[in-house]
Amino acid sequence: ENPVLRENDIFFFDIGPIFDGHEGDVGRAYSVGNNSDYARCCRDVEEIWNEVHMAWLANSSSKKNGKDLDYFAQECATARGWVLALEKANGHRIADFPHIAKLRGSVEEFPHQLSANRWILEIQIKDPSSSYGAFYEDLLNERI
């Protein structure tokens, strides 16, 4: 299908480039037009991602695991009036060729501390009373 953006709409890009055998994954939501709810959703999802990333950075010595980060993300979303969406779609491991990695699954299922540069943190939120939402994903790394 070829969806067409309307005058006031929300959309996303989700790309997973492979460069010299190394996988990446990044995604962002955007809004067009004058729908302030869509614009706030896109801003909030990125802010939630940054809050979770900062919590991961701040607690690297306390062994905050994937489930802890998922719970924290739920709290951040709820505090802004959103619902954290799509259970088990909150991030994943990447590698030189991740599909042959022995470890599979989402962030919330990982019982250990997440390693830098090996995990994509994905935050998906939605409006609790409507069908729209937004997402943001990027590499968990040690930069701010």
Secondary structure, DSSP 8 states (H G I E B T S, - for coil): ------SSEEEEEEE--EETTEE--EEEEEEESS-HHHHHHHHHHHHHHHHHHHHHHHTGGGT-BHHHHHHHHHHHHHHTT-EE-STT-SEEE--SSGGG-S--SBGGG--SB--TTTEEEEEEEE-TTSS-EEEEEEE--S--
